């Protein structure tokens, strides 16, 4: 299953490379003549997509949010939202506007907070995200490593877990399948994101991946479902 990606900043859809958010520019997409996220979501819905991944860059960076727009989009197509949540209260607020909330290693407050969140809310409404940059685990607030995060996944048993290679975002270079070796045999549905290309799909499907986050390649029209 392909899940389209939209990055929102200051009320519009934007695009960039490798997580360098200060250099993001208005998104040019085959799904709309403008970078209006609502128009793009409507077009994606018409194309038959069942779910939409949204990264609210303002919320992630602690510079406001695009929550009203996300809520409007969620009424069109179910949204899996990364809003930089780092505690139970944040998740509670975000669930008012989106179907699923991403609990990301990049922004989570602590390892204990992960346990609290997954005990407080339905697992069907949460998606755990392992954020990777330059082959290292990305986390602002906690000192941890792949082994600890894998143990945490085994403990909380999320319904779905994203393996997100932020270095690959917007590059169309392909997802590095070696990153999957750390996460084999976990009791969670794996979603892959970051530079995913058409060529990746077959190999990663054989490795048990069922869902793929696709942004740049999809919006450019080079990726065909």
N, C-alpha and C positions, 0 to 999 in steps of 0.2 A: 504494500500500500504506500502510495506517495502522498506525503503531507506537505503542501506548499508552505513556504516561509515568508513572513512579512516582518520587517523591522520598522517600527514606528518611532518617529522623532518629531516633536513639535507639530503634531497633527497631520503628518504626511508619511507615506512610505518612502524609505530610503534604502540605499545599498552601499556596501563598502567591502573592504577586504581584510581578512585576518583579525577581525575584532578591533581594528583601529577606528573607534567610533567617532573621533573628532574629525575624521576625513570623509564621513559618509555624505552622500549626495542624493538628491531626489531620484527615486527609482524609475527607470524606464522599463516598461513591461509590455509584453504582447497581449496582456489581458485588459489593458485600459489605455486610453489616450492620455491619461493624467496619472499623477502619483497619489490620487485620492484613495485611501485605503478601503473605504466603503465600496467604491465603484469596483475596485480590484476584487474584493471579496464577493461581490455579486457575480462578477464574471467567472470566478473560480467555482462558485456554486453551480452556475449554469454549465460549466465544463464537467461537472460530476464529482468534484472533490468533496470528501465527506468530513474533513477536519482541516483546521488551519493553525499553524504554529505562529504565534506572534511574540516578538521580543519588544517590550516597551522600553526603549533605550533611556527615555527620561526617567522612568521609575527605577531602572537598574542603576543609573548613575545618581539617584537621589535628587533629581532636578525636575520635580513635578511628575506628571503622568499623562497618559492618553486614555484614561479609564472610561470616559464617556464614549469615546469612539470605539474602544474595545467592546463595550457593552452592546453598542449598535451592531457591530460586526458579528458578535456572538449570537444575535437574533437571526442572522442570515446563515451562518455556518459555524458549527461548534468550534470554540477557540481553546487551544492549549497555550496558556499564557506564561511567559517568563516576565515577571515584574520585579525581579530582584528581591523577592520575599526573604526575610531572614528570621522570622519568628511566627508563632501561632496567630498572633493578632493580624499580621500582614496577610497570612493565608486566608483568614476569615473574611477580610475585606475584599481580597481578590476573587474569592469564590462567588461574590455577589455579581460579578460581571463576566465571568468566563466559566466554561464547563470543567476545565482541568487547570491545575496550577502546578508550575514547575518548581521543584525544590532543588536548587542548583548549588553545587559545591562552590561556585564562584562567590556567591553572596550569603550563604547560610551563616547564621550567627555562631553556632557551635555544633559539635557532634551530638550533644545531648538534646539540642533543639530539634534535630532530625527525628529523634525518638518521640519527642512530645508531639510533633506535627503528625507523625504517622499513627499515633495512638488516638489523636483527637478527631481526625477526619477520615472519611471513607477512602480506601486505597484507590478506588475507581476515579476519585476526583484529584488524585495527586500523581505526578510523574517526577521521578528522581532523575537528576541530570548530573552526569560526571563530566565536568568541563576540563578540557585538555588544551594546553597551548605549548607549542614547541616540545611536544612529547612529555610535558610535565603537568601534573595535576594543578588546576587553577583554583585558588581559594584565597580570598582577601582576608578573611577573619580568623581562620583556623590553620594551625600547622598540622598537616596530615599527609598521608601518602596513599598510593594505590592499594596497598594491603589493608590499611585501616578502612578505606572506603568499601572495598570488597566485603570485608567483615560486616560493615554496616548494612550493605545491601542484603547480605545473607540473614541479618537479624530482622530488618524491617520488612523484607520480602515485598517490595513495591510491585504493583501490577505491571508497570512499565518503567524502563530505565533508558534514558538517552545517553549515548556515548557521543559527545559533541567535541569535535576537533576544531576549535576556534581558529587555529592557524590556517585551516583549509577554507574557511568561509569566504565565498566570493572569488575563489581562485580557479575553480573548475579543474583543479589538478588531480582530483580523485581522492577518495577516502583511503587512508592507510589501513589495510586489513590487519596489519600486525597489532594495532591497538586493541583488536578484538580478543587477542590471546589472553589478556588479563581478565576477561569477563566470560570465558567459556563456562558452561555448566551451572550458571546461576539461575535460580528459580524466579526469573523475571522476563517479561517480554522486552527484547532489545530494539531500540530505535536508533538509527545511525544518522548523524548529521555532520556537515562540514566538508564542502568540496565534492559532494557526491555526484558522480557522473553515471551515465547510462551503463558504462562498462563495469561499474562497481556492482550493479544490482545482482547479476547472476552469481558471482563469487560469494557475496555477502549473504544472499538467500540460502546458499548451500551451507553457510555457517550458522543458519538458524535465525537470521534477521528477517523480520516480517514488515517493518515499517521504515521509511526513509524520509528524512527532512531534505527537501530540495528547494533552493532559493534561486541563485543566479542563473543556473543552467535552465531552470524552468521559465523564469521571467524573460530570458533572452530568446526563448523559442528553440533552443538547441536540444532540449530534453523532451522526448516524446514518450507519453505513457503507452 
